[in-house]
């Protein structure tokens, strides 16, 4: 009997040893480099290296945690003032953290700021447990939502990004997430610009070193573990263009930042080159039908246009119903601006409101338009303001660029324009 017990103990010891070796190897594995740069407005891929290789996201995971929290806020489940209770498990999360203790309560607003600046692991667990009762359930919900966002190679196992060999993502998937969190929650995205956060008398600086140092940077998040290396997702606006870039596997924070800046510099140059050689997408214009007497028919028409924002996804089609009304046209007022494309109509309308807040009188006599565009991979809503001169459109985008608002001048055509009627939510 004693001999049997000894053998069983030896087997258990061996199993634990093997498990420890696997864990250590996962933690010490050399991080694999990957990068991805995209034009957030046209969706052009400007650079990609190992973009679909599955790597450890580390604290880039918290971008998804914040996406879930923003979504809960959008649906009225929590507010910025909601207090979330700290469990023993949350209080026990390792660095980095803000030293939460069991039984404490933290507001949603402070939780957002703690993730954006300090990248606090204890706070990430608090959010997961508050929204889904347990962090395990939250990770399942995160992964499900990631799939819905098109992040097909991403799997989450916790809310923080702490080491787990099954928690992986790709540079391309993280770029998608960086874009979607801005498009879906423009009213909350400004939190990523926070440079400092004070909690319980202690001030924490943002780990994102590009904020305030690289022109036009408005977020979004860093990440690091030994297995992942130094990761970064960046969002930058310059000269009316908006790029999102991702780096996985940097050797140091400084070298990662230098490499990111190099990628962005090259990306903006390439985006400009592509734009020069591409005809901008026209504002939808219907060809009016005439009867035998040459009178314009006022029946509904269907307009199909190409969308330069779908270079990779193929040709997009926009189907609208138009009531063609004879209206005066002027060749110097047939331009407009596009201030982004969003996954739902609400954020698209909100961004038009933001543009008008900044531009005010410069948009006098212009017309708001939210255009529904159907693509193979989903539907987007383009935010446009039309009825401007070319100079007015270009000046408007220059002003909005200074406010980090996405903007592209859009030329129209002389004659009758389609009055876009949204086809529903």
N, C-alpha and C positions, 0 to 999 in steps of 0.2 A: 504493500500500500504506500509506504513511504517512497519507494522507488517510482511508483506511478505519479505520486504528487510531485516528485522532483522533475519528472519528465514534463508534466503539465506546466510547472513553473518555468522551465526552460523554454517551452514553446511560447509562453506569454512574453518572456523576456525577449526572445528573438523577434516576435511580432512588433513589440514596442520599439526595439532597436531599428528594425527596418522602417517603421513609420517615422521615427525621428530622422533617419537618414534621408528619407524622401522629402520631409519638411525642410530640412536644412539645405538640400540641393535646390529646392524650389526657391528658397530665400536667397541663395548665393549665386543662382544662375546669372550669367552675363545678360544684361538687358539687350534686346534687339532693337536696332535703330529703325525708325520709320518716320515718314513725314508726308504731309499733304497740304496743298495750298489751293484754295478755290475762290473764285469771284462770287460773292454772296448774292449779287444781283443777277448776273447772267448764268450762274452755276457752271461757268467754264472751269475745268480743272487746269490749273496753271503749273502745278508740279506735283509729282507723286513718286514716292520711293517706299517700297514695301508697304504700301497703303492699306493692303488687305491682310497683312500678317497679324495674327492675334497675339497681343502683348498684354502685360499687366497694366491697367489704367491708373493704379494707385489712387491718389485723391482726385483725379479727374472724375472718379465715380461720384463725387459730391455735386457735380453739375447735374447729374441725373436725380440725385436726392433733392436738389433745389427745384428741378423741373417738377417733381412730384408734389413738393410743398406749394409751389406757385399754382399748380393745377388745383390743389385742395383749396387754396385761397380763392381762386377764380370761381369755384363751385360752392363757396360759402361754408365750407367745412371748418375752416379756421380763419382768423383775422390776424393782423399784425400784433394785436394786443393779447391774443390767446396765450395762456400760460400752459406750458407742457411740463409734466412731472418727470423728474430724474430717477430712474431705477438703479438698483445696485449694479446691474450689468453695464448700464450707461456710464455710471460713475467710475467703473473699473477699467474703462478703455484707456489704452496707453497713449503716449505722446504721438502727435501733438494734441493738446486739449486745452481747456480753459479752467480745469480744476473743479468741475461740477461735483457736488456731493449728493449722496443718496437722500432723497426727500426734497431737494431743491426744486424750484420751478423757474423756467426760463421762457421769456416771451418769444413768439414767432419772429418778431423783428430782430431781437438780439441773436436768435438762432441763425437767421439768414446772414447777419453780419459776421458772426463767429465762423461760419463755414467759408464765406468769401475771403476773409482776411486771415484768420488763424488756421483755417482748415481743420477745425476742432473735431476729433474723432468722437469724443463723448457727446457732443451736440448732434452729430449725425445719427448716432444710435437713438437719442431722445426723439428725433424727428420720426425715424422709422417706426419706433414703438408707439408713438402717439397716433400716427396715421393708420397703421395696420396691426396694432396690438403686439406684434413681435417683429424683430429685425429680419427674421427668416421670411415671414409673410411679406414684409416690405420688399425684400430682395426679389421675391417671385413677381410682385407687382411691378417693380422696376424693369425686370427683364421683359415682361409682357408689354409694357409701354414702349420699351426700346424697339421691340419688333414692329410695333405699330408705327413707329417713327422711321422705319426703314433701316434700323441698325441690326442687320441680319446676322452679324458675327459677334455680337456682344452678349455676354452673360454676366449677371450680377449675383453675388452671394452675400453681400453686406452693404450697408449704407455709407461706409466711410472710405473703402478702398484699401483697408488693412489687408495684409497678405492672405490670399486664398488662391490655390493653384487653379481653381475652376472659374475664377473671376477674371475675364479677359475681354478685350475690345480691340478695335483697330483705329488707325489714324483717320481713315475715311469715315467710320462710324462716329467718331468723336467730333469731326467737322460737321456732320449732319446734326448732331446734338447741339453743338455751339450755335448753329444757324437757327434751329427750331426753337430753342429757348428764347431767342430774341424775337423771332416772328410771332410765337404763340403768346408771349408774355412781355410785350414792350413796356407795359406799365410797371413791371418789377425789375426789368433787366438793369436799370440804373444802379442797383445795389452792387453790381460787379465793378463799378468804378470807385467804390469806397477804398480809401487809402489807409485809414486808421479806424480802430474800433476799441472803445474802452468798456471794460466790464469788471465790476467789483474792484474798481480803483486801479486796474492794470490796463495799459494800452498795448494793443497788438497791431503791428504793421502788416500790410498786404504782402504776401509772398510773390505776387506778380510784379516783377521788377520793371516791366515795360510800361506800366502805368506812370504817366508823367515824364517818361524818359524817351519814349518813341512816339513821335507825333501821330495823333489820331487814335491811339489805343484806348478802347473803352472796356476792356476785360480780356479773357474771362477767368482762367484757373490754371494753377500749377498742380503738380503731383510728384511724389517721390517715395519709393521704397528701394531696398537694395536690388530686388528682383526686377523692378521696372526701370530703374535709372531715373533721370530727371525729365519729366514730361511737362508739356505746356500746350494749352489751347489759347490762341490769340484772336482777337477781333479788332480790326483797324480800319479807320476811315481816312482817306487822303484824296484830295482833289476830286471829290464827287464819286469816288470808288470805295467799295467796301470788300475787304478780303477777310477770310477766316483761314487760319493756318494751324497746323498741329505738328508737334515734334514729340516722338517717343524715344526713350533710351539715351538721353544726353548723359555725358560722363560727369559733368558738374553743372551747377546752376548757371554759372557765368558762361560756360561754353555753349550751353543750351540756348541762353538768351542771345548770344552773338549769332548763333546759327539761325535762330528764328528771325532776327532782324535781317540777315542776309537773304533768307527765303522771301520775306515780305518785300524787300527792296526789288528783288528780281521779279516777284509776282506782280507788283504794281507796273513795272516796265512792260511785262508781257501782256497784262490786261489792257494797257494803253495801246500796244501794238495791235492786239486783236480788234479793239474797238475801231481803230483807224481803217481797218480792212473789212469791216462789217457794216452793212447798211442797218441803221437802227430800226427797231420794230415800229411800224406805223400805228398811229391811232386808228382803230377800226373805222373803215369807211365803206358804206354800202353803195353799190351801183344801182341807182334808182331805175325802176321799170317804167316804161312809157306806154300809153295806150295808142290807138290809131291816130289820135289827134295830136300826139306829142305831149300830152299832159302827164305830169308825174303821178304814178299810182301811189296811193297812200297805204297800200297793203303791207303787212309785215314782211320783212326780208331777213335773210340769214347771211351772216358775214363769217367768213373763215379767214383767219390771218395766221401768219407764222409768228412764233415767239422766240426771240433770240435767247431767252432765258432757258431754253431746253435743248441746248446744243448736243448734250449727251443722251437725253431721253427720247430724242426724235422730234418730229414736228408736233406741236401742240395745236389744238383747235379750240377756238373760242366761238361758241354759238350764242348769239343774242337775237332777241326780237327787236325790231326797229320800226318805229313809226316815223316815216320820212316826211319831215316838215320843211317847206321852203323857208330857209332863214338866211339872212345876210351873212356873207362870209368876207373875211379880210385876210389877205395874204400875210399880213404882219401879226395876225393873232391866231395862227393855226398850229402853235406849238404847245407843249405841255410838259409836266414833270411827273416822273414816277418815283414815289417815296417808299418803295419796297413791295414785296409780295408775301402774303401770309396764308396760313392754313385755314383761317376762318374769317368771316366778314367783320366781326367785332374789332379785332386788332387792326385790320386794314382801315376801317373808318377812324379808329383812334389815332393812327399815324397821320392821316390827313388833317385831323384836328391839331396834332402837334405841329405839323408844318405850318398851318395857318397861324398858330400862336406865335411862331418865330417870325414869319414873313409879313403878317398883318396887311398893311396897305399895298404891299408889292403884289398881292394876289387879287386886287380889285377887279371885278368883272369876270373872274375865272369860274370854272365849273368843276365840282367834285365828281369823281367817278370811281366806283369800286367794280372792277371787271373780273368776272369769274372765268378762270381759265382751266379747262379740263385736260389733264395729262394722263399718260399711261399709268403713272405711279401715284395719281391722286389729283386733287383740285387745289388750286391756289387762288387767292383774291388779290389782284393788283391794285395798289392805291395810286390813283392819278388825279392830277389837277390840270385841266386843259383851258384853252382860251388865252394863251400867253403869246407874246412875241418870242422870237428866237433869243434875242438878247435878254428878255425878261426871264425865260426859262433857264438860261445858263447862269444868269446872276442869282436866281433863286437857289439853284443847286450849290453855287459857291457859298452862299450864306448858310445854307443848311449843313454843308460839310463842316463848317466851323462849330456847329452845334452837335456834330457826330450823328446827324440824321441822314440815312441813306437817300440819295437823290440822283436820278439820271434824266437829262433833258430828252424829250421825246418829240420828234418832228411829226406833224400831221400832214394832211393833204387839203388842198383848197376844195371847196364845194360842201356838199351835205355830209354831216357826220352822223354816225349811229348813236342814238340815245340808248345807252346800255341799260337793260332791265335785268337786275339780278334774278337768276333762276331759282332762288331759294337757298336756304342754309344747308 
